[in-house]
Amino acid sequence: MSCRVVVLLSGRGSNFQAIVEAALPIEIVAVISNRPQAAGLAFAREHGLKTVALDHTVHTEREAFDAQLADEIERHQPDLVVLAGYMRILSPAFIKRFEGRLLNIHPSLLPMFPGLKTHERALAEGVKIHGCTVHFVTAQLDHGPIVIQAAVPVRADDTTITLATRVLAQEHQIYPQAIRWFAEGKLVNNGGCVNLKGDLTSQSVLSTGA
Ligand code: GAR
């Protein structure tokens, strides 16, 4: 039986597209957005996928919105929920409901630079290596067991745009890979450290790409 996946997104959806194009052993059973106009929803519709728009601006309470969102997700009986540029903080009750089957991608080498504006902050700190992380979501924002990371060099002439572009290319590699591992049952959580069954090397990608 293939792994049933629900995708949550808020915008452009390039990670979601990379997941679709990777032809993974999964079934994307719904794509849900808190922003009805998200480009990612249009891409999903073009690909014949079930889409749901739940506009968060009509709810004043985060908990009420998240409860409605969780109910909608559960209607699709997912094995895995994938946050692909879902730009809202999730309430603890929501995270608890999906713990262990909730993945996120973040544009930094966590635990460095949680939160927003990661590329700006990386440049401001003068770090020489930056990157992206796929991790299981826990109650602490942008923390949680790390599945895979990709590192890219930071160049002296980088702007936030050139750096973001280099990181995004790696996001498009590692997110499909992480989801494939999950679907294949290869991820083992050893007390908060996620390892890959029988493989000691593949969870880090060191890109030298331009
Ligand atoms: C990606 O860079 C993703 O890592 C980031 O938002 C972007 C979404 O792009 N996510 C976060 O910052 C979550 N904390 P996309 O819509 O093209 O996939």
Residues whose N, C-alpha, C, O or C-beta is under 5 A from the ligand:
A	BS01	GAR	G11 R12 G13 S14 N15 F16 A84 G85 Y86 I105 H106 P107 G115
